[in-house]
């Protein structure tokens, strides 16, 4: 079938009429552009064979969205994993070159999987460039065929002067100035890099606070890279988020490799096993694609295309529905290792092998501590343990180190969620039923009925246990955590012991049926049974996770943990969670990777003002570091006196939960402030109830603004991406937005902090840690743990505003406790801010007047 050459469409107005200019994609015989009326476009396109269409801009795309031959560019951007230029013709070329790398053999799958008539343009576009492909491989052979493999090599030492190399890199007129266009010398960056280098050479740990704008990523990467290549040893870099992992690999590592002596540096990213595509699972899903909905089959085609182009198999490279991601991610339960036909090109095992051969491994805190949990349970933190990704290493750099307490708590906590667990049981039972029906021609009816009867009995017993948990521990107020201790804890353990025995039996039956279905696969690989088998494996993973959480409750020592129940409002319902979290996170920190000789902790917020100390006592305390652990505080390259206006509202009531006067006054001020500044604003809260109340008061009056209110299940990354694409966007966020959010320039000009970011002191875990860090009295715990924790969170929130030397912005704090000199924490907080950060205390009315003036003067 002949496929027409793609056309570029540009919509415009002429003499009051909407017209469309059609520009053929460049070729040696390009005809002249044609212009037609918008109304006449469908019939015109039909006459010329309905060629695939690429919109020249967003306006054209919106106007022509109902035309079937318009190419779905979001599909191409996502699954071709590329960033094309703005010029439409160059854009088509970029897409085309990627498609030409694919094997011609996928054309039949394109026909099969693109079922919707609205995708005719996308189908034609893919076929057009696929016809130019020289790849004659079978598509099965191309699947994850471009994985980047680090070659095996002998790790040797090189003669590199670490200190001299760092000086040459970061000094004025140094190597970075030659490599990076627009590079500005920063004294703080040089000092950070020198501190890291010196402590590596002295084989000692370091804690360093490097202010925002320091350029700390390169400051720790350069000396670390030179250390690895000069010693032949391996280093691990741990960041807070997977996004930052990718940024380090794609943005910073290429810069490193341009430095003399670092050309051969090998760096790799490691994420949790579930982040990598399992090719076996994917092929199983693909083989039953005729059973899937149009929207799902289209995504499967996209994944197929991406899998043939990706160098990592990392599912974070593409946007996927959560359930599909879970279904396709690697997992330890369904993995058959060497028995798998895709073992030699498995992204997960490839990542493991690359890590063993790499100099630098870039991971995240969640994986770092998940690995630590596995090694701790094995009893030897110094050994690599089956099931872990990280090989042994000699140097650990921890970025965003202020987040470690939360990360280790998350990794070492267990959770029972009765409603979700009950849903899992119902899904499992339905799946068992359909599995047994599909096997009725292979096994005796009496045998299958016996399995079904026992499955129903066990499932009913487990659900009954879950109901008892809700009845016993679901009586608290929504949003409030209630500690479970004494007789209540004994009752919980008794219920969980029963639940544990029953879920083990249910799991055993489920596994048996799963194996029976798997045997059926071998005889009928393309039957409907295949779908059931894939679902069984995914469900078995969830059952195992449920079981492991129950056992976690029963195995851990009670006095070292806090067990508590909490009800949350979610998706229109009330859901109970029962959690078990470690109290002594500092001791757990101290036990993790004890034989790594050099650990370097770096963040913009580790220092807390404290008379009679160097200000790092709190950070050492929560990280389980010795009192003499070397620590350094460096300044920032920002001029806050010129870049920041910092207001505190003096005529506010004192904040208290549910204080109606505070809520209404704050709502009025926020309404007025946002109506002046418009988009590029963010309002940060510490509770969903406060945020929802304020939003409800403002939504009607601020219809011209795009108010994005964070919900418990929302992804902060998705909200940020939407915010970046809208000039009128305002974010209403809670704790996850107080840190790790980078919105430079016009994207964030106004930051409103609704109140000081105190955790509730009666929260079971916070309360237990206050008592743990203050064994003599509660006030000691407040001073040593609770107040510094709040100050660190406040500094993080404040740090969202000024991200570059060109940024200017206004921060407004409603909570006047900040400036109350009678309060110990206020003095500590003010002393922890940069001295050039001048605070202006004024009435709300005067602050609004100042905002109007700054807007008028175009300072904002």
N, C-alpha and C positions, 0 to 999 in steps of 0.2 A: 504493500500500500504506500503510495507516494505521500510524503509529509511536507506540507507547505513550510516555507521559511518563516521564522518568527517576525512579527511586526511590533514596532514600538508605538504606543498610543499616547497622544497628548491632548487632553481636553482643554478647551478655552472658549471664551465668549467673543462673539463678533457680531456687531450690530444688534445686540440684545438676544442673539440666538446662541445656543450651545453647539459647538462644533468639535469635531475630533480630527486631528491630523494623524495619519498613519505613515510611519517611517519604516521602510524595510530594513531588517538587520543587515549590516554591511556585507557586501559581496563584490565580486569583480564586475557584475552586471547589475548594480543596484538601480532600479527605476526611481523616478522622482517620487517624493512624498505625495500622498493624496489627502484631500480634505473633504469630509462629508458631514452632513448634519447628524446630530446625535440620534434623532429619530430614525434616520435612514441607515444607521450603522449595521443593525442585525441583518437586513436583507443584502447589504453590500458585502458583508463578510461571508454570507452564504454563497454568494455568486463567485467569490474568489477562493472557495474551498475551506472556509473556517480555519485560517491559520492560527497558530498559538500567538497570544497577545501579551506583551509586557507593558504595564502602565509606566509612563515616564515619571509620575510623581504621585503623592498621596491623594491629591484632589482627583486626578484621573482615575485612580484605583477605586475611589469611593463612588464616582459617577458611573463606572462601568462594572460594578460588582455583580450585576445580574447576568452578565454575558458569560456563557459557558466556556468559551475559548480563552478567557482571561486566565493566565497562568497563576497558580497559587504560589506566590513568591515566598510566603512564610514556610511552606513545605521545603522549598529549595534552600533557603537560608539555614533552616534547621538541620536538614539531613545531608546536605552537601558539605556542611560544616565549613563554611567559608564566609568571608566578609567582602562583598564586592564593592567596587567604586560607585560613586553616585551617578556617573554618566550611564544612561540606560544601555547604550550600545556596548560599552565596556563591561557592564554588568552581565549582559547576555553572554559575552565572550568568557567571562569568569565562570559562570554557571556551566557553559558548554564544555570548557576544558576539563572540568571535574567529571561531567557525565561521560566524556570520551574515554575516561579511565576504566569505566565499568565494562564487564563482559557483555557481548551482544546477546548471550543466552538468557539474559533477564527480561528480554522483550516479551516473552510469553507470560512471565509473572506480572509485568506491567499491565497487560490486558486482563489478567485474572484478578488482580488486587485493586485496580482503580475501577470500581464498579459504578460510581456515581456519574451521571451525565454532566454534572457541574465540573468534573475534572477532565473534560475532553481536551481543554487547552494544555493542562499539565501533561497529559498523556502524549499529545502531539509534540510538545516541546522535548520531552525525554526521548521520544522515538527519533526526532530530527537529529539530535546530537549522537544518539546511540548508533545511528547508521554510519557515523564516521569513526566509530571505535575500531581499533585493531586488536582488541582483546578477544581471543577466540576460546578462552577457558570456559569450562562448565561453571555455572554460578556457584555450585557447592564448593568448588576448589578456590574460588575467590573470596569466600566468606572469611572474615577476619584474616585476610591474606597479606595485609600490609602492616601488620603489627611491627612496631619498632623493637628490635632485639639488640640489646647491648652485647657486643662480642666478648667472649671469654678472654681475659688478659691477665698478665702477671702484674700485680700491684707493686710498683717499685717506688723507692724514695728519689726525690730530685733535690738538687742543691738550690734551695730558694730561701732568700733572706726575708722572713715574714714581715718584720718591722719596716724594712726598706721598701718592700713591695707595696705595703699599705700606704706609706708616705707618698710614694711616687704616684699612686692611684688617686688619692683624695686631695693632695695639696693644690694650692693656687697654681694654675698653669700645668696641672698634672695630667695623667693619662685619661681620666674621665672627661676632661674638657675637650680632648681630641676626639673621643668616641661619641659623646652625647651632644647633640645640637642644643644650644640654649642652657647648657649645664652651668650652674652657679656654685662657686665655692661656698661651702658651709662649714664654719669652724666646728660646730657641734657634730657634724657627720664625720669629720676627720678624728675628733676626740673619741667618738663612739668606736670607730674602727680600730683606733690605737689601743683602747682599753680591751677590746675583745682579743686583739692580737697578743698583747702583753700577758693576759691571763691564760691564754692557750699555751704560750711558751713556758709560763710558770707552772703549768699543769694544775691550775686551781680554778675553782668556780667563781662566777661573777654575777651580781645582780645590778642591772643598770637601768636608770630611768632616762630615756631620751625623748625629749618633747616632740609634739606634733610638728611635722615639717622638717625633721632632722634628716630624713632619707635613710632611716635605720635599716631597711631591708638590704640595701647594698652595703651598708656599714658593717653588718655582720656576715653577709655572704662572701665578700672579698677575702677577709682574713681566714674564714673557714675553708674556702676553696683552696687557697694557697697552702693551708695546713694539710689538707687531704693529699694534695699532690706532692708536698715535700716529705710526707711521712709514709704514704701508702695506706693510711688509715681511713676509716669511714666515719662520716658525720650524719646526724639526723637533725633536720630542721622541722620543728613542730609549730604550726600556726593554729589560730582559732577556727578558721573556716576552710571548707574545701575551695571556695572562691579565691581566697588568698593563696592557697596552694597553687592553683592554676596560674594566678598572676605572677607568682615567683618564677614558675617554670617558663612561661611564655614571654614575660617582659624582662625580668632581671637576669635570668641565666644566660640568654643570648648576649647580653652586655658583658657578663663575666668572661665569656669565651673569646671576646675580642681583646682581652688583656694579655700581655706577654706572659707566657708560661702557663696559661689556663686554657690553651686551645684544645687540649685533649681531655678537659674536664667532662666527666659523665655525671649527669644529674637526672633523677627520675622522681616521679610523684607516686606515692602509695596511698591508697584509700582503703576503706573497708571492703571486704570481699563482695558485699552485696551491690557495690557501685559498678562492678564490671559485668559486661554481657556474658551470659552463659550461652555459647553457640548451640549446644545440644538442645537446651530448652527452646531456643529461638526456632530452630529447624522444626521441632515438634509442633510449635504453634503455627509455623508457616505451612506445614503439610495439611493442616485442617482449616486453612484460611477460608475455604468455601463455606464454613459454618459461621464465620464471624460477620459482624455488622460492617457496612460500608466504611464507616469512620475508622473502625479498628483495622480493617484490611489495608486501608490507605496508610495508616501509621506503620503497619508491618512492612509495607513496601519501603517506606522511608527508612526504617531501621535496617532493612536489607541493603539499601544503597549506602547508608552510613557505614555499615559493618564492613563493606568492601573498600572503604576509603580511610577509615580510622587507623591511627598508628598506636592507639592505646586500648581500645575497647571499653573506654571509660564512659559509662552511661550519662555522666554529668555533662558531656559534650553536647547532648541533645535534650530538648524539652519533651517529656513523656508524661502521660497520666500516671499518677502514683501507683495504682493497682497493677498497671502493665509493667512499670519499672520493677515492682516487687516480684512479679511473675517471671521476669527475664533475668533478674540479677542472679549472680552465682550464690550458692549457699552450701554449707558443709554437709547437709543431710542428703541431698540428691546427687552430690558429686561422686562419680565413680573413678576419678583420677585416671590412671593409665588405661583403664578399660574403655574410656570415652573415646570415640572416633576423632574428637576435636582436641584431644589432650595436647598435641604438639603445637597447636595455635590457640590455646585457651588464654584469653586476656588476663585472667586471674593468675594462672601459673606463670605466664610471661612476665607479669608485674613482679612476682616473687623472684624470678631468675634475674630480671634487670636490677632489682634492689641489691642482690648479692654481688653483682658486678659493678655497681655504681660507686662513685666517690661521695656524692651527696644524695640523701634520701629526704624528700620533702613530704611530710605527713601532716596530720591534724591532731589536736589534743584528744579528740574522741577515740581515734584509733590508737594513739600512744598509750592511753590508759586502759582501753579494752585489751590491748596486748599485755599490759602490766597485770591486769586481773587474771588472765590465763596463766601467766608465768608465776604469779603469786600462788595460785591454786595448785600449780605443779610442784611448788616448793623450792624452786631454784630460779631466782631472778636473773642469774648470770647465763643461763642456757637458753638457746633457741628451743621452743616448744612446738610440738605438732599443732597446727591450726593457727599459728601466728604468721604474720607477713614480714615483720622486721627481722633482718639478720642482726647479729651482734654489731655494736658500734662503739666508738671511743669518745665521741664528742656529741653533746646534745645542746642545741640552741633552741630555746623556747621563746617564741615571739608572742605578744599579747599575754604575758605571763600572769597578769592580774586575773585572768580567766581560769587559772589552773584549779582553784578550789572548786568552782562549779563543775569543771570537767571531770575531776576525779570523783566528785559526789555523784554525778550522773552515771559514770561508768560502773560505780560500785553500789548502786541502788537497785532494789527489786520492786516490782509493782504488780499488784493484782487489780484488774479492772473488770468487776463482775459483769457489767452489761456487755462490754466488748467480748469478754471471754464466753459469755452465754451465746452471743451471736456467732462466734467461731464454732461452738459446739453444734448449733443448728445447721450452719453451712456444712460442717463436716458430716453430719448425719445425712443430709440431703445428698451429698456427694457419695457417701457410702451406699446409699440406696440405689442411685443411678449406676454405680460401679457394679453392684451385685446383680442388677437387672441385665447389664451388658454381658455378664458372665454366665447367664442362665443356661446357655447351650453347652457350657464347658464343664460345669460341676453339678453334682446332685442337688436337686431342689431342697431336700431336707438339710443338707450341709449349709447351703446359702441362707436358708431360713433361720438356722441356729445362730449363724453369725449376726444376722440382722436383729434377732431377738435380743442377743447379748449386747449388741451395740446400743440398742434403744434403752435397755436397762441401765447401762453405764452412763450414757448421755443424760438420762433423766436424773440419776443420782448426782452427777456433777452439777447439773443445773440446780438441784435442790440445795447442794452445798453453797452454791453461789448466792441463792436467795437467802440462806441463813446468814451469810456474810453481810448482805445488804440490810437485813432486819437487825442484826447485832451492831453494825457499825455505821449505818447510813442515817443516823438521826441528827447530825450536826447541821449548822447553818451553811447555806451555799456560800462558797468562797472562803470558808474558815477551816483550818486544819486542826484536828483533834488528836492528841496523843493517845495511843493505846498502850496501857501498862498495867501491871498488877494482875488481878483476876481476869480483866478483859483481854490481856495479852495471852494468858494461859488458854482462855476460851478460843482465841484466834488460832493459836497453834494447834489445838485439838481439831478445829474445823479444817485447817490446812493439811493436817496429817491424813484425815479422811479423804480430802480432795486429792491429795498427792497419790494415794493408793489407787483411787478410781481413775484418775487421768492417766496413770501409768498403764492400767489395764486397757483403757480405751485406746491409747496410743499403740499398744501392742496389736490390738485387733485392726486398727487403721493401717498399720504397717503391713500386716498380713494380706489385707485386701489389696493394698498398693502393689505388693509383689505379684499377686495373682494377675492383676491387670497388666503389669509390666511383662509378664510372660505372654500375655495375649498380644502385646505390641509386636513381638518378634514374628508372629504369624500373620498379623494384619496391620502393617505399619501405617496404612493410610485410612484406617477406619475411624468411626466416631469414638471408638474406645481410646484413641490417641489423645483426644481432647480431655477425656476423664483422667487419663494418666498424668498429664501435665498439671491439671488442677489438684490432683491428689498430692503430688510432690510439693507444690506451693503451700497447700493446707497443712501438710505434715510439718513443714518448717515452722508455721505459726503455732501448731500444737506443741512442738518442742520448746519454743520460746516461752509459752505459757507454763509448761512443766518446769523449766529451768528457774523461772521466777518463783514458783511455789517452793522449790527446793532451796532457793537462796534464803527465803524467810526461815526455813527450818534448820539450816546448817549454821547460820551465823550466831555468834555469841550475843545474847540480848543486851548486856551492859555496855557494849561497844556501839550500839545502834539506836536509832529512834524509829519507832513504828507509829505511823499516824494515818488517819483517814481524812479524806477531803472530798467534798462535793463541788462540782463545777457545772455551770450552766453552759451547754454547748448544743448548737444546732436545734434549738427549741426544746431540749430536754435537760434533765438533771442527771449527771453521771458521777458515780462514786469511784474513787481510786484509793487503794490501801498501799502504802509505801513503807519500805524499810531502807533507811539511809545511814551511812556511817557518821558517827560523831567526830571521831579523831582523824579527820582527813589529813592533818599535818603528819601524823605517824605513818599513814598509808603513803603519803608523798615521800617520806623519808625512806620507805622500803622499796620504792620503785627504781629500778635500774641502779642499784647501789654501787655496782662495779664500773659504771661509766665514770672515768676519772675527771672529766671536765664538763660541767653543766653551766650554761650561761642563760640567765633569765633576763628578758628585755621587755619593756613596756613604756608607754607614755605616762602611766599612773601607778607607780609603786611606792612613791614617797608620800608620807603623811607627817605634817608638822607635829613635832613633839619635843617639849623642853627636856634637855638633858640627854638626848639621844641623836643619832644621825638621821632619824626619820624613816629608817627601813625596818624597825622592829616588828611592825605589823606584818609586812610582807614576809620577813623571815619566819615569823610565827606560823602563818597559815600555810607556808610552803614547806614547813618542817625542816628549815635550814638552821645550822648552828649560829650562835650569837655573834661569832667572829667572821661569818661569811662575808667576803669582800663585796662592798656595795658602793656605787657611784651615781651621783645625780648630775645630769647635764641640763642646760637650759634649752630654750627654743630659738629658732631663727626668726620667729614672727615678732612684729612690733605691735603688741596689743594696744598700746596707747593710741595708735593711729588706725588700727584695723577693727577695733571692737568697741561698741558702746554697751555697757553692762548696767542694767537698771534693776533695782529692787523696789517693789511697790510697798510704800510705808503705811498706807491707810487700808490694809487688809485685816480682817479678823484673823486670829490664830487658827491655823489649820487643825481640824479634828475630823475623823471619818464621819461623813454625813452632815457636816456643818453647812446648813442651807445658805447662810449669809455668805460664807466663803465661796461656795459653788456658784451662786448667782452673780456675785461681784466679779469673780474670775471670768465667768461666761460673758458678761457685758464687755469687759476689757478685751477678751480674745476676739469677740465679734468686731469691735472697732479696729483693733490692731490689724486683723486680717483684711478688713475692708480697705485699709490704707495700703498695706504692703502687697496684698494679693498673693500670687503663687510664690514658690520658693520659700515656703514657711513650714515649720514643724512645731507641733505642740506635744510635749512629752509628759505622760502621766505615770503613776505607779500603780494604779488600780483600774480595772476595766469598768467598774461601776462609776467612778468619777468621770472617766472618758466618755462613757455612753451618755451620761447625764448632760455634760457640756455639749456634746455633739447634737443631742436632741434639741437643745435650746437654740443652736445656731444654724442647723441645716436649712431651715426655711428661709432665713434672712441672707444666707450666703450661697444662693443657688448658682450664681455666676462663677463660683469657685468649684474646683474639683476636690471635694473633701474625701480623703482616703482614710477610713477608720479601720484600724487593725482589729481583726477578730482572732480568737485563740488559735484557730486552725490555719490562719493565713501565713504564707511564706513571706518574710520580710524582703527577700530578694525580689520576688514578683512585684511587691508594692513599690520598691525602689525603682525597678525598671519602668513601671508605669509612670512614676513621678518624674523620671528623667525625660519622658516623652511628652510632658504637658507643662505649658507655661503657667497654667492656673492651678497647679496641684498643691494641696496642703495635706501634710501627713499628721494624723492623730495616732500616736503610738504609745506603747507601754514599754516594759523593761528591755525587750530585745532591741529596741531602737535607741537605747541610751549609749550603746557602744557598737563599734565595728561598722558604722554606717558612714560612707564617704560621699558627701554631696558638695563638691566644690562650686565656687562662683555663684551664678544666678540660681542654682538649684537649691541653695539654702542661704537666705539673707536674714530671716527672722527665726529665732529659736525661743520658744516659751517653755519654761520649766514650771509645771503646775505646783509642785511641792518638792521638798527635799526627798531624795530617794531612800528613805528609811524602809527597811523590812519591818514587818510586824514583830515586836519583841516577844510576843506570846506565840509566834509560830513555833511548833514543836522542835524543828531542827535548829532554828536560830536560837531559841531559848536554851536548848541543850548545849550549843556551842558557846553561848555567853557564859554559862555555868562552867563549862570545861576550861575556857581560857581565863576565867576568874574564880579559881577555887576558894579564895578567901571570902569574897562577897560578890554580889551581883554588880555593884558599881565597878569593880575591877574588870569584870567581863565586858561591861559596856565600853570602858575606856580602851581596853586592849583589843577588842574584836568588833563590837557593834558600831561604835562611832567611826573608826577607821574604814570599815566596810562601806558605810554610807558616803563618806568623803571620797573614797575611790570611785564609787558609782557616780557621784555628782561631777567629779572632774572628767569622767568619761563622757557624760552627757554634754558638758560644756565644750568638750573637744570636737563635737560634731560640727561646730559652726565655722571655725577658721581652719581651712585645710591647705591653703597655698598662700604665698606672700602677696598675691593680688586680691585675695578675698577681703570683703568687708561685711560686717554683720552686726545685728542687734540681738542681745539676749535679755529677756525679761523674766525675773523670778518673782512669783507671787508670795512665796513663803518667807515672811519677814523674820522667822527664826534664824535665818542665815546671818543677820546682822545684830543679833541679840548678844552683846558681850558678856552677859551673865551666864550664858550657857557654855559649858566646856567644849562641846562639839562645834559650836559656832566659831570660837577662837581657833580651834584646830583647823577647821575648814578654811577660814579666811587666811590663816598662815600657810596653808597648803597651795594657795593660788599664786601665780606669778606676780611679783611685786608691781609690775607695770600695768596690771589689770585693774584699772580704776573702777570702783563700784559707785554708781550714782543712786542715792536713795531719794525717791520723790513720790508724790501722790500719783495715783493712776491717771488723773487728769493731765498732770504735767508730762508724764511719760508719753501719753497719746499726742500731746502737742509737739513733743520732741520728735516723735515718729513722723508726724506730718511735715515738720521742717526738714528732716533728713531726706524724706521722699521728694519734697519740693526742690531741694538743693541737689538732687540726684546723687547723694552720697549712698543712698540705698537703691 
